[in-house]
Each structure stands twice: as C-alpha cells, then as structure tokens.
Amino acid sequence: MLIGYARVSTGLQNLDLQLDALQQYGCEEIFHDKISGAQSKRPGLDQVLQYARNGDMVVVWRLDRLGRNMQDLIQLVNTLNERGIGFHSLQENLTMDRGSATGQLMFHLFAAFAEFERNLIQERSAAGRAAARARGRLGGRPEKFHTKDIEMMKSLISNGTPIKDVAEKWGVSRTTIYRYLEKSQ
C-alpha cells in the first residue's frame, strides 16, 4: 500500500500541490501536518508511522517535507527500513530500496543536498536581514503610535484620565500604554 505524507510549515501555507501529487502517484491513504519540520512531535507523521505495515511504502512530495536535516531523515528512513516499509520521494524520484547499497547511497546524497539547500536559504535570509539593518531597517512590526499620539496619552494621564480609559480610547491594553510611556522617557 502507498501511504502519503505531506507537510507545510504554517497554517497559512497550502497543502494542495503536495496532496494532488500524492493522489496522482496512487497513495491510498494520505496524512499531513501544518507544523514546522523542526517540531519533534508531528501528529500526521506519527499517524503514518502507526498506520504503515511491513510491505507498505511511505511517499513524500520532497525529502525536506519528511525531515529538516539529514540526521532526522536518516533516522526516519532507518525506522521505516527496520519495519520493512519502503520510502519514495516524488521530486527527487528517489526510492529507498531496503536491500540495495546504491539505494542507501542515493538517499544519503539527496538528504545531504536537501539539507545544503535549506542551509543556503538560511544564510541568504540572514545576509538580507544584516544588509537591511546596515541600511537602518530594524525589521519587525512598525510602531503603533506616533510621537503625537504618545504626547496626547501623556497629557490625558497627567490631567487625571485613568490608564484604562486611555487604553480603551486607542484600542489597546493598559500594558501597551505603559510600554509606550516608558519608551518615551
């Protein structure tokens, strides 16, 4: 039996591409997660491991959907191998042949390339953030209130308006008001 596993990192991302590919390949059961691969507990993956039996094959869209790094991938595939369960990755067109030294080698090579690609993306992202900081962009969410707003808050509070009322007027919590007042000193 072919058992599919799909994963996206956040609930905002879409599983459709992976699910369609797994169905087209012939997966009879498909499990999925909307959770970062860095999480050790992935309910969909746990279901795959519980559901799969000797002679089944677990299919993923890409290697990085199964594990974030080579160590995780190797550990998962070894677990599958020990239970007599095959593994196939559609994008890499890689089938893990339990008895083949060539299959094992190919798996390790593709896992290393997948990890290398993720590391490159992380390095480029870090370099982009550093370049933005060098140009004065700090990143993060823009400030909610401008100097004029903070001055008006201070004026209201100094004239006896309770913090609770000021917070309601601006639609924020009292903690937010206190934080902005503290920053402005």
C-alpha positions in Angstrom: 0.0 0.0 0.0 1.2 3.5 -0.8 0.9 5.9 2.1 1.4 9.6 1.5 2.7 12.2 3.9 2.5 16.0 3.2 3.7 18.9 5.4 3.7 22.6 5.3 5.4 24.8 7.9 2.5 27.0 8.8 -1.3 27.1 8.7 -1.0 29.9 6.2 0.6 27.6 3.6 -1.3 25.4 1.3 -1.0 21.5 1.1 -2.9 21.2 -2.3 0.2 20.8 -4.5 1.6 18.0 -2.3 -1.8 16.3 -1.8 -2.5 16.4 -5.6 0.9 14.9 -6.4 0.5 12.1 -3.8 -3.0 11.2 -5.0 -1.8 11.2 -8.6 1.0 8.8 -7.6 -1.6 6.4 -6.2 -1.4 6.9 -2.5 -4.4 5.2 -0.9 -4.0 7.0 2.5 -2.5 10.4 3.0 -1.6 12.0 6.3 -0.5 15.6 6.7 0.8 18.2 9.1 0.7 22.0 9.2 3.6 22.4 11.5 7.3 23.3 11.3 9.6 20.4 10.5 11.7 21.5 13.5 9.0 20.2 15.8 9.8 16.7 17.0 6.1 15.9 17.5 4.2 15.9 14.3 0.8 14.2 14.6 0.4 13.5 10.9 3.8 11.8 10.8 3.0 9.9 13.9 -0.2 8.6 12.2 1.9 7.5 9.2 4.2 5.5 11.4 1.3 3.9 13.3 -0.6 3.1 10.1 2.2 1.7 7.9 2.8 -2.0 7.9 5.5 -4.3 6.5 5.5 -4.1 2.7 3.9 -0.6 2.6 5.7 2.4 1.1 5.7 5.9 2.5 5.6 8.6 -0.2 6.5 12.3 0.2 6.5 15.1 -2.3 10.0 16.2 -1.4 12.6 14.9 1.1 12.5 18.2 3.1 8.8 17.5 3.9 9.8 14.5 5.9 12.7 15.9 7.9 14.6 19.2 8.3 18.1 17.8 8.4 20.0 14.7 7.2 20.1 13.2 10.7 16.3 13.3 11.0 15.7 11.9 7.5 18.2 9.1 8.0 16.6 8.2 11.4 13.1 8.2 10.0 14.1 6.1 6.9 16.0 3.7 9.1 12.9 3.3 11.3 10.9 2.5 8.2 13.5 0.1 6.9 13.6 -1.8 10.2 9.8 -2.3 9.9 10.1 -3.4 6.3 8.5 -0.3 5.0 9.7 1.3 1.8 10.2 5.0 1.1 9.8 7.2 -2.0 10.3 10.9 -2.7 8.5 12.2 -5.8 10.5 15.3 -6.6 13.9 13.6 -6.2 12.5 10.5 -7.9 14.2 8.5 -5.1 13.0 5.1 -3.9 14.7 3.7 -0.9 15.5 0.1 -1.7 15.9 -1.6 1.6 18.4 -4.2 0.3 20.4 -2.0 -2.1 23.6 -0.3 -1.3 23.0 2.0 -4.2 19.6 3.0 -2.9 21.1 3.8 0.5 23.9 5.9 -1.1 21.4 7.8 -3.2 19.2 8.5 -0.2 22.2 9.9 1.8 23.3 12.1 -1.2 19.8 13.6 -1.7 19.3 14.1 2.0 22.7 16.0 2.1 21.6 18.1 -0.9 18.3 18.9 0.8 20.0 20.0 4.0 22.5 22.0 2.0 19.7 23.8 0.2 18.0 24.7 3.5 21.3 26.0 4.9 21.8 28.2 1.8 18.3 29.7 2.2 19.0 30.4 5.9 22.4 32.1 5.0 20.8 34.2 2.3 18.0 35.3 4.7 20.5 36.2 7.4 22.6 38.2 4.9 19.4 40.0 3.7 18.5 40.9 7.3 22.1 42.1 8.0 22.0 44.3 4.8 18.7 45.8 5.8 20.0 46.6 9.3 23.0 48.2 7.8 20.6 50.5 5.8 18.8 51.4 9.0 15.9 49.0 8.8 15.4 47.1 12.0 12.7 44.8 10.9 9.7 43.8 12.9 6.4 45.4 13.2 6.1 49.1 12.8 5.3 51.2 15.8 1.6 51.5 16.5 1.7 55.1 17.9 3.5 58.2 16.7 5.1 60.8 18.9 1.9 63.0 18.7 -0.2 60.0 20.0 2.1 59.4 22.9 2.2 63.1 23.8 -1.6 63.1 23.8 -1.7 60.0 26.0 0.7 61.7 28.5 -1.4 64.8 28.5 -4.6 62.8 29.2 -2.9 60.8 32.0 -1.4 63.9 33.6 -4.8 65.5 33.6 -6.2 62.6 35.6 -7.6 60.3 32.9 -7.3 56.7 34.1 -4.9 54.5 32.1 -7.8 52.1 31.5 -9.7 54.8 29.7 -6.7 55.9 27.6 -6.1 52.3 26.6 -9.8 51.9 25.6 -9.7 55.1 23.5 -6.7 53.8 21.5 -8.0 50.2 21.4 -5.0 48.6 23.2 -4.2 47.1 26.6 -3.0 49.1 29.6 0.3 47.2 29.3 0.8 48.6 25.8 0.2 52.2 27.1 2.7 51.7 29.9 5.2 50.3 27.5 4.9 53.3 25.1 5.1 55.7 28.0 8.2 54.0 29.4 9.9 54.1 25.9 9.2 57.8 25.5 11.0 58.8 28.7 
